[in-house]
Amino acid sequence: MARWSKSEDEKVVELYKRLLAAERGRAPLDINQEILKTPGIDKTAKAIRNRLQNVSAILEEKGLPRVQNLAPWSNYANQTKDAVDASLPW
């Protein structure tokens, strides 16, 4: 599988924001369904879920809320951290 593009990381962050907003609104979305409905990411569902877990790790390190069903996975790329940082505050 090819490297993650900046655009793909940005789309993952936007997906994460939707998931977090839904969870906070007490209407959590089905993560797997949302992954399937997100265009513009040419990766497997497992790879996208792992990237979402990277976002959880970044947010947790910053002391920010995260999606509860996406356990932090701290093996993330700087590009992913940059995408999260560029999108803050939420």
Secondary structure in CASP SS format (residue, H / E / C, confidence):
PFRMAT SS
TARGET T0000
AUTHOR 0000-0000-0000
METHOD secondary structure of the structure
MODEL  1
M C 1.00
A C 1.00
R C 1.00
W C 1.00
S C 1.00
K H 1.00
S H 1.00
E H 1.00
D H 1.00
E H 1.00
K H 1.00
V H 1.00
V H 1.00
E H 1.00
L H 1.00
Y H 1.00
K H 1.00
R H 1.00
L H 1.00
L H 1.00
A H 1.00
A H 1.00
E H 1.00
R H 1.00
G C 1.00
R C 1.00
A C 1.00
P C 1.00
L C 1.00
D C 1.00
I H 1.00
N H 1.00
Q H 1.00
E H 1.00
I H 1.00
L H 1.00
K H 1.00
T C 1.00
P C 1.00
G C 1.00
I C 1.00
D C 1.00
K C 1.00
T C 1.00
A H 1.00
K H 1.00
A H 1.00
I H 1.00
R H 1.00
N H 1.00
R H 1.00
L H 1.00
Q H 1.00
N H 1.00
V H 1.00
S H 1.00
A H 1.00
I H 1.00
L H 1.00
E H 1.00
E H 1.00
K C 1.00
G C 1.00
L C 1.00
P C 1.00
R C 1.00
V C 1.00
Q C 1.00
N C 1.00
L C 1.00
A C 1.00
P C 1.00
W C 1.00
S C 1.00
N C 1.00
Y C 1.00
A C 1.00
N H 1.00
Q H 1.00
T H 1.00
K H 1.00
D H 1.00
A H 1.00
V H 1.00
D H 1.00
A H 1.00
S H 1.00
L C 1.00
P C 1.00
W C 1.00
END
